[in-house]
Amino acid sequence: MNSSKLYADIDYTFLPTSYWAPPSDVLEAALRNVKGRNRREMIRDYYEADQLEYLHPDLLVASLDTEARQSLGRY
């Protein structure tokens, strides 16, 4: 049995552009993979104040390591 034809009604060649489309704006790009409600809110606040370039780049990573998370939690 050919696995690419397992379900006759599925177009296996279809690739939705939304999976690979670039972010529509700077805020979406900054928030795309960031985990953590507090950091996402902080990024939004900086963006709304037109100060996003002043936010430390380490805060824009997807996940913080334990030390960075604990350090940020002290403030």
LINHUQUI-V901725 format. One record per run of one state. SS is the DSSP state (a for helix, b for strand, c for the rest). FROM is the first residue (numbers start at 1). LEN is the number of residues. Records with the same first field share a line. If there is no record, write none. Layout:
SS = FROM-LEN + FROM-LEN
This chain:
c = 1-2 + 6-11 + 20-6 + 32-5 + 49-3 + 55-2 + 61-5 + 74-2
a = 3-3 + 17-3 + 26-6 + 37-12 + 52-3 + 57-4 + 66-8
